[in-house]
Amino acid sequence: VLAFARPFLEREPDLLLASRRRALVIALDRSMSMGYAGVWERALDSIRAAVGSLGAGERAGIVSFDEAAEVVVPLTEDRAAFDAALARIEPGSGGTRLASGLRMARDLVAAARDEAVEVLLVSDLQRQSLQGLETVDPLPGATLRVVPVGALEPANARVVSATVDRTVSGRQATLQAGARVATEGGSGPRRVRATLVVNDRELATTDAVLPPNSITSIAFPPVRVPDAAASAVVRLESDDLAADDEHRFTLGGPAGVPVLLVLPPGVSGDQLLYLERALGISRSPSFVVQVRRGAPSAADLARASVVVAADLAPLAGRGTALESFVERGGGLLAFAGQRTGGNTVREPWLPGAVGRVVDRTTDRGGRLGWVQADHPIFDPFRDAVTSDFGSARFFRYREVEVDSSATTLARFDDGKPALVERRIGSGRALLWASASDAVWSDLPLQPVFLPLVHRLVGYASRAGDEKAAWELGEVASLPASGEQLAVTTPGGAIQRLDPDTVARSVALSEVGYYQVRAGGVAEPILTLAVNPRAVESDLTAAAPGEVTALIRTGSDSSAAAPTPLTAVEQEARQRWWGWLLALVLALLAAETWYAGRLSPRSVPKGGTP
């Protein structure tokens, strides 16, 4: 009767799980913080112990991850291949994202064949690495075990940033370098030695005492170097996390920005005295000024980073040459003064059409009524825009019909544009709607004139725009060029970018120095210094329970039971009922036959034998 009923026999999930072969999926954190002293060794020991507990025929696989993840070894029974692959994995310089590792582990879980799957997450569990875990789905039919291997009381020092004050004398530059160093953990002050390295040469050292959990500024003795582009490093003595003990940065090219000052023919030097003096006394950045009376030549433009036109008249008829100059990354600052002429001036390199003169002498001159305070030009004046510009009077200025591709950065009090910017290719063109002398306005007589000219010319020339240091994962814009660019990565790979008239970009995926060359020239035109992400130096750890809680979406993924079997699947696991039924029928038949053989023949009473 039991055999004919064919009942489904239920088993406890744990017993059902234990009856299957095991598969172990290991998600191993390979981020920079795993290079902390002793952490990587603990991670490898944990993995070897887990793999050593597997029986014959049971499989293991590895997923390694930082901000990205990859399957290093798919599920395999080959222990030798597994051990060889594990030995090749090392901590890198990337950040930690637990979500990326667990998502990739799900792919290996899905490849398991009727096995009891366990996912082993091995990490130092930095708190910042939990970001995005809430979007990870539960691991189907698998249990998750979190193995924290981080140091219990980590202590670390890292270089946050470097600063350089550069003074040029002839072809030599004096560097006054400094750095900011942050400390985390530790029970008391720590004494360290810092070294300044320029072009692979150790030029200066200094000792510093670093209090725990603080940021300390240190300064190096002045050093002299050639006034040229260079790569530099501030290096601390190695501690338990050596990967962030160096801060790489670059020193730009010659400190002086080549400025071509274009003056109208016949103008006296006294009229432009304020502009020339303002350009001549700049220090940060410093300007190397070349004066040209009349239209600039192609050779003049080739030597300049920025053109400052005291009036538009000398630039008439130079449309194509100036437009190409700006398009290639040059800067232009033009003043629309009295020699511009009475007709409307339209040039392809101007941010707008310059029209008639607006005379404000009858009402004692106009004022600047509005400036875009958050623009880099006006950023130093942000806290006192009204007091800085309010006292300047403009007696005459030009009407400007702003081009649709241009932006108005300042207006006079009657609403007419005062300063207009236009981007042309990778360059910047600025138009000031008044003269640069003290005849049309008294702006050159105001204290704000000097820093304003420096900001205008510095912004147009892009001086200071170059970042001295980058972080891993950022994207850097490269200068526009009609030549092919070759980007050499820190690892030695070469990426070639086709010629283009607009800025190109490169993703910074390695720590070290990227070098950009143009047209097959041996010397790089640009060097990018890339450092690890600052957040990766934060060793604050999360609890394993926080990981399992974040990836739970309605079910307990940390103790995920096997997927319930359907009736058909459960019956398929109990096919022995059929064999049992056949055995019972065979026994019944045998019993009937055997009983017939053994029973004596019965003779009816009174009958004949």
Disulfide bonds with the S-S distance in Angstrom:
none
